[in-house]
Amino acid sequence: MRNIAIFASGTGTNAERIISYFQAGNTARVRLILCNKSTAGVVERAKKYGIECQIFSPAELKETSLVLDWLEEYEIDYIVLAGFLLLLPSVIIDRYGDRIVNIHPSLLPKFGGKGMYGERVHAAVIEAGESRSGITIHHVNGQLDEGAVIFQAEVPVLPGDTPETLAARIHELEYTHYPRIIEQEILKIQ
Ligand code: GAR
């Protein structure tokens, strides 16, 4: 049984789907939620499932070994980013290598990089007149949204879409694919 840590900054609907997906199987379990905001929705969701949650500041993540120490203490094998808005420091990336995965709500390399998160991404996609959008699940390499792509899936952008309606369609795609792709990647760990 592998131990997963999820890093999240916001509402945590993906984190919740991942927690319940792994509760139903025996490949892995979500052992720890790591969050940079004590008021984030993900904190309450973690509680609901009895998952431990640790909160840290951006400075603690960047300048101290606090988070790396938790990863060791909780014996974390695999790191999942789910709506996490800070860059992971290189000490964590070096330690975990290919065992870190992120999801981004667009078809990277389009609409990625600094400032591109959540509904800002969907607003930019609509503004650009794109006919397709989607999700990208990728490894994490220290450059924002630039790690090797593992999986992509598409949805249409419909006439009259708002950032909210497009976000809802993309969230469904995330819930369908992210937990199973994480499981597929964990099964590759030696
Ligand atoms: C998700 O759509 C995820 O793809 C996106 O934030 C949302 C988090 O929703 N991530 C990024 O934009 C990363 N650049 P959630 O908190 O409800 O899971």
Residues whose N, C-alpha, C, O or C-beta is under 5 A from the ligand:
A	BS01	GAR	G10 T11 G12 T13 N14 A15 A82 G83 F84 I103 H104 P105 M116 Y117 G118
